[in-house]
Amino acid sequence: MHYLFKDLYFPPVEEAHESGILAVGGDLSIERLLLAYSKGIFPWYSEGEPITWYAPDYRMVLPINSYKTKKSLRNILNRKIFTCTINQSFVEVMKNCKDVFRKDQDGTWISDEIIDAYTQLYQKGYALSVEVWQDGILVGGLYGVCVGKVFCGESMFSKVSNASKVGFDFLVKYLVEKDFKLIDGQVYNDYLEQLGFFEISRENFMKVFNVLKV
C-alpha cells in the first residue's frame, strides 16, 4: 500500500492491493482529485478514516450506446410524474445522497469533507448533478465527475419509487447529446446491474478509459 503526502502523485493502478486500495493519505484538493480521476482512481472511505484511494480489479461500466429505456420506465416517463434538471441543486443532491437510508448499509462514505471537495469540482465545471422533482420537491438525483467522454458516477438517491431510474434515464440522454461514450459505475452493486452495467477487468477498463478521457 502506498502512502501519499503533499506531492501530487499516484502510483500505477496495477499496484493496487487485491482489495482495490491503491493508496492512503494526501488530500481532497481539486488538483489531486482531477489527477486521480484522470488515472482511473477514486476516493472511497468512511468519515474519521484516512483518505483512501481505489483502483479495483473489476469495474462496473455502461457503454452509453448500449443503454435502452425499458418499456415500464417509458410508461412512467409518459405519465410526466417527474421533472428532471441538470446542475440546479448540486449540493442538495450530495446531501441527500449522504442522508438517504440504504438497505444493508450502516452509513455513508459521503462526509462534509467530500461534499466540500466535490462542490469545488462542480463549481469549476468538472462535476454535474441530475435532479428529479415531483410537485416542486426534490425526490431523487445523482452526481458524478466528467473526465473527457467518461462520466464517473459517484452516488444517487431516491425518496419515491422510480425517481432514481427516471434521473438515470435523463442523465444518459443528456450524455448522448454531449457525446459521452461511457459511464463508470466504479464497483459492483445489484442496482447498477439492473440498469445495464457490467463488470470488466481493470486492465480492459484502463484501455478504454485512456482513449476516452482526452
C-alpha positions as CSV (number, residue, x, y, z in Angstrom):
1,M,0.0,0.0,0.0
2,H,1.3,3.5,-0.9
3,Y,1.1,6.4,1.4
4,L,0.6,9.9,-0.1
5,F,1.9,13.2,1.3
6,K,1.9,16.7,-0.2
7,D,3.3,15.7,-3.6
8,L,0.7,15.4,-6.4
9,Y,1.4,11.7,-7.2
10,F,-0.4,8.4,-7.6
11,P,1.3,5.0,-8.1
12,P,0.3,3.0,-11.2
13,V,-3.1,1.4,-10.8
14,E,-1.6,-2.1,-11.3
15,E,0.0,-1.8,-7.9
16,A,-3.4,-1.7,-6.1
17,H,-4.0,-4.3,-3.4
18,E,-6.5,-7.1,-4.1
19,S,-9.0,-5.2,-2.0
20,G,-8.8,-2.4,-4.6
21,I,-6.9,0.0,-2.3
22,L,-4.1,1.8,-4.2
23,A,-3.0,4.5,-1.7
24,V,-3.9,6.2,1.5
25,G,-3.4,9.8,2.5
26,G,-3.0,13.0,0.6
27,D,-5.9,15.5,0.4
28,L,-9.0,16.3,-1.5
29,S,-7.8,19.3,-3.4
30,I,-9.2,19.9,-6.8
31,E,-5.7,19.2,-8.3
32,R,-5.4,15.8,-6.6
33,L,-9.0,14.8,-7.4
34,L,-8.6,15.7,-11.0
35,L,-5.3,13.8,-11.2
36,A,-6.9,10.8,-9.5
37,Y,-9.9,10.7,-11.9
38,S,-7.6,11.2,-14.9
39,K,-5.9,8.0,-13.9
40,G,-9.0,5.9,-13.2
41,I,-8.7,6.3,-9.4
42,F,-11.3,7.5,-6.9
43,P,-11.6,8.2,-3.2
44,W,-13.8,5.9,-1.0
45,Y,-13.6,5.9,2.8
46,S,-15.8,6.5,5.9
47,E,-15.8,9.6,8.0
48,G,-12.9,9.5,10.6
49,E,-10.8,7.3,8.4
50,P,-7.8,8.4,6.4
51,I,-8.5,9.3,2.7
52,T,-8.3,6.0,0.8
53,W,-7.9,5.8,-3.0
54,Y,-9.2,2.9,-5.0
55,A,-8.4,1.3,-8.4
56,P,-10.4,-2.0,-8.1
57,D,-9.6,-5.2,-10.0
58,Y,-13.0,-5.1,-11.7
59,R,-15.0,-2.1,-12.8
60,M,-18.8,-1.6,-13.3
61,V,-19.3,0.1,-16.6
62,L,-22.1,1.0,-19.0
63,P,-21.3,1.9,-22.7
64,I,-23.8,4.6,-23.3
65,N,-24.9,3.3,-26.7
66,S,-25.9,0.0,-25.1
67,Y,-28.5,1.7,-22.8
68,K,-32.1,1.1,-23.6
69,T,-35.1,2.7,-21.8
70,K,-37.3,-0.2,-20.5
71,K,-40.9,-0.3,-21.5
72,S,-42.0,0.0,-17.9
73,L,-39.9,3.1,-17.5
74,R,-41.2,4.6,-20.7
75,N,-44.8,4.3,-19.3
76,I,-43.7,6.2,-16.2
77,L,-42.0,8.9,-18.3
78,N,-45.1,9.3,-20.4
79,R,-47.2,10.0,-17.3
80,K,-45.0,13.0,-16.6
81,I,-44.9,12.4,-12.9
82,F,-41.4,13.8,-12.6
83,T,-39.4,16.7,-13.9
84,C,-35.6,16.5,-14.3
85,T,-32.9,19.2,-14.3
86,I,-29.2,19.4,-14.7
87,N,-26.9,21.3,-12.2
88,Q,-29.7,23.1,-10.4
89,S,-29.1,21.8,-6.8
90,F,-25.7,20.1,-6.8
91,V,-25.1,20.4,-3.1
92,E,-28.6,19.3,-2.1
93,V,-28.2,16.2,-4.3
94,M,-25.0,15.4,-2.5
95,K,-26.6,16.0,0.9
96,N,-29.5,13.7,0.1
97,C,-27.1,11.0,-1.2
98,K,-25.4,11.3,2.2
99,D,-28.5,11.1,4.3
100,V,-30.8,8.7,2.4
101,F,-31.4,5.3,4.0
102,R,-29.7,2.4,2.2
103,K,-30.6,-1.2,2.8
104,D,-27.7,-3.3,4.4
105,Q,-25.6,-0.2,5.0
106,D,-24.9,1.3,8.4
107,G,-24.0,4.7,7.0
108,T,-22.5,6.6,4.1
109,W,-19.0,7.4,2.8
110,I,-20.1,10.9,1.9
111,S,-18.7,13.2,4.6
112,D,-18.9,17.0,4.8
113,E,-15.3,17.0,3.6
114,I,-16.4,15.1,0.5
115,I,-19.3,17.4,-0.1
116,D,-17.0,20.5,0.1
117,A,-14.4,18.9,-2.3
118,Y,-16.9,17.8,-5.0
119,T,-18.8,21.1,-4.8
120,Q,-15.5,22.8,-5.8
121,L,-15.2,20.4,-8.7
122,Y,-18.7,21.3,-9.7
123,Q,-18.0,25.0,-9.5
124,K,-15.1,24.5,-11.8
125,G,-17.2,22.6,-14.3
126,Y,-15.8,19.1,-13.6
127,A,-18.8,17.6,-11.9
128,L,-22.5,17.6,-12.6
129,S,-25.8,16.6,-10.9
130,V,-29.2,15.5,-12.1
131,E,-32.2,16.5,-10.0
132,V,-35.6,14.7,-10.1
133,W,-38.5,16.8,-8.9
134,Q,-42.1,15.9,-8.1
135,D,-44.5,18.7,-7.4
136,G,-41.6,21.0,-6.9
137,I,-39.9,18.8,-4.3
138,L,-36.5,17.1,-4.8
139,V,-37.2,13.4,-4.7
140,G,-34.2,11.9,-6.5
141,G,-30.9,12.6,-8.1
142,L,-27.3,11.7,-8.7
143,Y,-23.9,13.3,-9.2
144,G,-20.6,12.4,-10.7
145,V,-17.4,13.6,-12.3
146,C,-16.8,14.2,-16.0
147,V,-13.5,13.0,-17.5
148,G,-13.3,13.5,-21.2
149,K,-16.1,11.4,-22.7
150,V,-16.5,9.3,-19.5
151,F,-19.0,10.1,-16.7
152,C,-17.8,8.8,-13.4
153,G,-20.9,8.2,-11.4
154,E,-20.5,8.7,-7.6
155,S,-23.8,8.3,-5.9
156,M,-27.6,8.5,-6.4
157,F,-30.7,8.7,-4.2
158,S,-34.4,8.2,-4.4
159,K,-37.1,9.2,-2.0
160,V,-40.0,7.9,-4.0
161,S,-40.4,4.8,-6.3
162,N,-38.7,5.1,-9.7
163,A,-37.2,8.6,-9.1
164,S,-33.6,7.4,-9.5
165,K,-34.4,5.4,-12.6
166,V,-36.0,8.4,-14.2
167,G,-33.0,10.5,-13.2
168,F,-30.6,8.0,-14.7
169,D,-32.5,7.8,-17.9
170,F,-32.4,11.6,-18.1
171,L,-28.6,11.5,-17.4
172,V,-28.0,9.1,-20.3
173,K,-30.0,11.2,-22.8
174,Y,-28.0,14.3,-21.6
175,L,-24.7,12.5,-22.0
176,V,-25.6,11.3,-25.5
177,E,-26.2,14.9,-26.5
178,K,-22.8,15.8,-25.1
179,D,-21.1,12.9,-27.0
180,F,-20.1,11.0,-23.9
181,K,-19.3,7.3,-24.5
182,L,-19.1,5.5,-21.2
183,I,-20.4,5.7,-17.6
184,D,-18.1,4.4,-14.9
185,G,-20.1,2.8,-12.0
186,Q,-16.9,2.0,-10.1
187,V,-17.8,-1.1,-8.1
188,Y,-20.5,-3.7,-8.4
189,N,-23.9,-3.4,-6.8
190,D,-27.3,-5.0,-7.8
191,Y,-28.9,-1.8,-8.7
192,L,-26.3,-0.9,-11.3
193,E,-26.6,-4.3,-12.8
194,Q,-30.4,-3.7,-13.1
195,L,-29.6,-0.5,-15.1
196,G,-27.4,-2.5,-17.5
197,F,-23.9,-2.1,-16.0
198,F,-21.5,-5.0,-16.2
199,E,-18.0,-5.7,-14.8
200,I,-14.8,-5.6,-16.8
201,S,-11.3,-6.1,-15.7
202,R,-9.2,-3.1,-14.6
203,E,-6.8,-3.7,-17.5
204,N,-9.7,-3.5,-20.0
205,F,-11.2,-0.6,-18.3
206,M,-8.0,1.4,-18.4
207,K,-7.5,0.6,-22.1
208,V,-10.9,2.1,-22.9
209,F,-10.7,4.9,-20.3
210,N,-7.3,6.1,-21.6
211,V,-8.8,6.5,-25.1
212,L,-11.9,8.3,-23.9
213,K,-10.5,10.5,-21.2
214,V,-9.0,13.1,-23.6
